[in-house]
């Protein structure tokens, strides 16, 4: 068998295809060889390649475009998000404590990033952040969900950080958080106005270059949710 074939506890062809992507320096969006070519290259059966591709597609390592071929995927953290959300909510008895851990981790990221964001926004405009806050305000006034705008806000906020992995991990936790809240039937409607105001205060703290105020605003931002979780845990 070709040296490209590696070891994998489920399907060695999975590792072999991963090695092919790595060894050939393929990037997201690059096209992979055809199924027949991979069978010949890796000296494996067609069924093995198909099974491997299904596994890799579920992990966002490849993207199968029916009728067009198979491409290197975005390798996003989507599988991590789905797995963490299920892990968090699968046991109702511990789900709220698990959610609290996710929120605490988000807070830790925010606190770690605060000084870096203050520095970054000395050189970048906050205009886009203000636009998103205005969108959140409009959604709130119309009785619509602010979740989409909230996600855009945090993605835009952290886009100025130099560490891309922190950006991706933060947004992964944001997605886990926002997917878990409705599953656990946490009603946050009473806190939406405070949430919108907290986002505006974050922007103002960035504009003022005030790290202490940014940290205080972050505490306000998460306060209602943490209290709600604590109340339900102790019911």
RODO-2510 file (C-alpha; in nm, 4 decimals, decimal comma):
residues 235
     n   res          X          Y          Z
     1     x     0,0000     0,0000     0,0000
     2     x     0,1107     0,3585    -0,0683
     3     x     0,3039     0,5322     0,2022
     4     x     0,0274     0,7936     0,2007
     5     x    -0,1991     0,5510     0,3770
     6     x    -0,1923     0,6120     0,7500
     7     x    -0,3580     0,4625     1,0524
     8     x    -0,7046     0,5561     1,1675
     9     x    -0,9089     0,3786     1,4258
    10     x    -1,2215     0,3957     1,2069
    11     x    -1,0920     0,4010     0,8523
    12     x    -0,7223     0,4232     0,7578
    13     x    -0,8272     0,5932     0,4345
    14     x    -0,9400     0,8944     0,6369
    15     x    -0,5851     0,9485     0,7576
    16     x    -0,4476     0,8810     0,4113
    17     x    -0,6664     1,1519     0,2564
    18     x    -0,5744     1,3928     0,5370
    19     x    -0,2089     1,3186     0,4651
    20     x    -0,2667     1,3811     0,0950
    21     x    -0,4183     1,7228     0,1709
    22     x    -0,1308     1,8073     0,4042
    23     x     0,1501     1,6730     0,1846
    24     x     0,0213     1,8578    -0,1205
    25     x    -0,0373     2,1841     0,0702
    26     x    -0,3991     2,1987    -0,0410
    27     x    -0,6091     2,4862     0,0894
    28     x    -0,9835     2,5252     0,1500
    29     x    -1,1577     2,5310    -0,1858
    30     x    -0,8897     2,3306    -0,3677
    31     x    -1,0186     2,0341    -0,5622
    32     x    -0,9242     1,6800    -0,4620
    33     x    -0,8517     1,4004    -0,7122
    34     x    -1,1484     1,2034    -0,8365
    35     x    -1,2721     0,9028    -0,6461
    36     x    -1,1138     0,6689    -0,9004
    37     x    -0,7819     0,8526    -0,8830
    38     x    -0,7771     0,8345    -0,5032
    39     x    -0,8511     0,4626    -0,5148
    40     x    -0,5504     0,4113    -0,7397
    41     x    -0,3255     0,6524    -0,5537
    42     x    -0,4025     0,5130    -0,2100
    43     x    -0,4523     0,1547    -0,3263
    44     x    -0,7868     0,1242    -0,1525
    45     x    -1,1366     0,0273    -0,2568
    46     x    -1,4016     0,2667    -0,3819
    47     x    -1,6202     0,1879    -0,0802
    48     x    -1,3344     0,2785     0,1541
    49     x    -1,2872     0,6147    -0,0178
    50     x    -1,6587     0,6879    -0,0032
    51     x    -1,6782     0,6016     0,3658
    52     x    -1,3727     0,8188     0,4362
    53     x    -1,5207     1,1104     0,2440
    54     x    -1,8447     1,0890     0,4440
    55     x    -1,6429     1,1001     0,7655
    56     x    -1,4286     1,3908     0,6475
    57     x    -1,7330     1,5815     0,5225
    58     x    -1,8921     1,5540     0,8685
    59     x    -1,5759     1,7123     1,0089
    60     x    -1,5752     1,9909     0,7460
    61     x    -1,2386     1,8663     0,6176
    62     x    -1,3843     1,8088     0,2714
    63     x    -1,6874     1,9428     0,0880
    64     x    -1,8659     1,7097    -0,1503
    65     x    -2,0300     1,9000    -0,4351
    66     x    -2,2435     1,6445    -0,6135
    67     x    -2,1850     1,6578    -0,9857
    68     x    -1,8811     1,8810    -0,9446
    69     x    -1,6308     1,6877    -0,7361
    70     x    -1,4861     1,6964    -0,3875
    71     x    -1,3007     1,9960    -0,2466
    72     x    -1,1005     2,0744     0,0621
    73     x    -1,3481     2,2066     0,3202
    74     x    -1,3262     2,5142     0,5385
    75     x    -1,2118     2,3066     0,8362
    76     x    -1,4284     2,5213     1,0593
    77     x    -1,5114     2,4564     1,4212
    78     x    -1,8699     2,3629     1,3311
    79     x    -1,8253     1,9974     1,4362
    80     x    -1,6851     2,1181     1,7688
    81     x    -1,9853     2,3450     1,8177
    82     x    -2,2322     2,0651     1,7453
    83     x    -2,0490     1,8226     1,9732
    84     x    -2,0196     2,0680     2,2610
    85     x    -2,3833     2,1725     2,2333
    86     x    -2,4969     1,8108     2,2492
    87     x    -2,2575     1,7364     2,5340
    88     x    -2,3812     2,0415     2,7211
    89     x    -2,7521     1,9674     2,6865
    90     x    -2,7733     1,5873     2,6741
    91     x    -2,7927     1,5542     3,0526
    92     x    -3,0656     1,7839     3,1834
    93     x    -2,9413     1,7514     3,5406
    94     x    -2,6031     1,9036     3,4587
    95     x    -2,6946     2,1152     3,1531
    96     x    -2,7223     2,4446     3,3402
    97     x    -2,3889     2,3923     3,5134
    98     x    -2,2356     2,3092     3,1771
    99     x    -2,3809     2,6262     3,0258
   100     x    -2,2392     2,8272     3,3150
   101     x    -1,8960     2,6865     3,2325
   102     x    -1,9346     2,7964     2,8715
   103     x    -2,0382     3,1461     2,9821
   104     x    -1,7473     3,1628     3,2268
   105     x    -1,5107     3,0643     2,9466
   106     x    -1,6515     3,3352     2,7218
   107     x    -1,5981     3,5856     3,0013
   108     x    -1,2389     3,4665     3,0442
   109     x    -1,1783     3,5205     2,6726
   110     x    -1,3326     3,8683     2,6906
   111     x    -1,1238     3,9650     2,9915
   112     x    -0,8079     3,8343     2,8255
   113     x    -0,8857     4,0245     2,5066
   114     x    -0,9887     4,3540     2,6684
   115     x    -0,6482     4,5242     2,6647
   116     x    -0,5801     4,3969     2,3135
   117     x    -0,9115     4,5324     2,1877
   118     x    -0,8429     4,8733     2,3423
   119     x    -0,5125     4,8871     2,1562
   120     x    -0,6603     4,7541     1,8317
   121     x    -0,9429     5,0064     1,8241
   122     x    -0,7013     5,2956     1,8561
   123     x    -0,6315     5,2251     1,4896
   124     x    -0,9728     5,1012     1,3735
   125     x    -1,3108     5,2674     1,3457
   126     x    -1,6032     5,1581     1,5605
   127     x    -1,8538     5,2716     1,2978
   128     x    -1,9488     4,9165     1,2009
   129     x    -1,9989     4,8215     1,5655
   130     x    -2,2312     5,1182     1,6111
   131     x    -2,4282     5,0119     1,3024
   132     x    -2,4761     4,6648     1,4479
   133     x    -2,5835     4,8042     1,7849
   134     x    -2,8407     5,0177     1,6006
   135     x    -2,9609     4,6996     1,4289
   136     x    -2,9902     4,5289     1,7683
   137     x    -3,1869     4,8252     1,9028
   138     x    -3,4249     4,8124     1,6056
   139     x    -3,4798     4,4373     1,6492
   140     x    -3,5506     4,4870     2,0186
   141     x    -3,8013     4,7665     1,9538
   142     x    -3,9804     4,5531     1,6925
   143     x    -3,9922     4,2499     1,9202
   144     x    -3,7568     4,0495     1,6995
   145     x    -3,4668     3,8285     1,8044
   146     x    -3,1362     4,0087     1,8496
   147     x    -2,9315     3,6882     1,8265
   148     x    -2,8148     3,7365     1,4677
   149     x    -2,7072     4,0954     1,5335
   150     x    -2,5398     3,9890     1,8580
   151     x    -2,3333     3,7343     1,6668
   152     x    -2,2351     3,9922     1,4074
   153     x    -2,1320     4,2298     1,6849
   154     x    -1,8976     3,9858     1,8555
   155     x    -1,7548     3,8644     1,5262
   156     x    -1,6831     4,2214     1,4186
   157     x    -1,5506     4,3144     1,7628
   158     x    -1,2971     4,0326     1,7684
   159     x    -1,2037     4,0591     1,4007
   160     x    -0,9426     4,3180     1,4960
   161     x    -0,7540     4,0707     1,7161
   162     x    -0,4312     3,9388     1,5662
   163     x    -0,4880     3,5849     1,6989
   164     x    -0,7262     3,4176     1,4542
   165     x    -0,7581     3,1034     1,6650
   166     x    -0,8914     3,3071     1,9571
   167     x    -1,1440     3,4658     1,7199
   168     x    -1,2637     3,1267     1,5997
   169     x    -1,2750     2,9689     1,9451
   170     x    -1,4646     3,2674     2,0844
   171     x    -1,7299     3,2498     1,8130
   172     x    -1,7541     2,8730     1,8578
   173     x    -1,8354     2,9277     2,2250
   174     x    -2,0814     3,2009     2,1283
   175     x    -2,2622     2,9548     1,9013
   176     x    -2,2680     2,6845     2,1695
   177     x    -2,4045     2,9388     2,4156
   178     x    -2,6781     3,0691     2,1848
   179     x    -2,7847     2,7202     2,0734
   180     x    -2,8048     2,5936     2,4300
   181     x    -3,0073     2,8797     2,5798
   182     x    -3,3347     2,8056     2,3912
   183     x    -3,2912     2,4297     2,4374
   184     x    -3,2756     2,4874     2,8126
   185     x    -3,5794     2,7174     2,7866
   186     x    -3,4078     3,0161     2,9433
   187     x    -3,6260     3,3243     2,8909
   188     x    -3,3998     3,6259     2,8492
   189     x    -3,6624     3,8661     2,7151
   190     x    -3,6627     4,0722     3,0321
   191     x    -3,2896     4,1389     2,9918
   192     x    -3,2807     4,2291     2,6227
   193     x    -3,2782     4,6064     2,6779
   194     x    -2,9870     4,5726     2,9191
   195     x    -2,8073     4,3526     2,6653
   196     x    -2,8430     4,6110     2,3894
   197     x    -2,7293     4,8899     2,6220
   198     x    -2,4278     4,6837     2,7307
   199     x    -2,3144     4,6459     2,3708
   200     x    -2,3365     5,0193     2,3188
   201     x    -2,1353     5,0738     2,6365
   202     x    -1,8664     4,8377     2,5020
   203     x    -1,8355     5,0535     2,1910
   204     x    -1,8142     5,3704     2,3979
   205     x    -1,5434     5,2170     2,6184
   206     x    -1,3431     5,1221     2,3089
   207     x    -1,3788     5,4739     2,1700
   208     x    -1,2614     5,6197     2,5016
   209     x    -0,9728     5,3736     2,5242
   210     x    -1,0930     5,2851     2,8746
   211     x    -1,0021     4,9253     2,9584
   212     x    -1,1455     4,9403     3,3105
   213     x    -1,4817     5,0573     3,1741
   214     x    -1,4752     4,7878     2,9076
   215     x    -1,4205     4,5219     3,1741
   216     x    -1,7006     4,6679     3,3873
   217     x    -1,9351     4,6680     3,0873
   218     x    -1,8528     4,3055     3,0123
   219     x    -1,9535     4,2166     3,3680
   220     x    -2,2837     4,3979     3,3170
   221     x    -2,3314     4,2213     2,9853
   222     x    -2,3134     3,8728     3,1341
   223     x    -2,4644     3,9543     3,4735
   224     x    -2,8336     3,8817     3,4022
   225     x    -2,7622     3,5495     3,2318
   226     x    -2,5330     3,4332     3,5117
   227     x    -2,7953     3,5260     3,7712
   228     x    -3,0671     3,3419     3,5773
   229     x    -2,8543     3,0286     3,5558
   230     x    -2,7664     3,0457     3,9250
   231     x    -3,1326     3,0898     4,0186
   232     x    -3,2376     2,7832     3,8185
   233     x    -2,9494     2,5752     3,9500
   234     x    -3,0545     2,6440     4,3066
   235     x    -3,4292     2,5999     4,2549
***
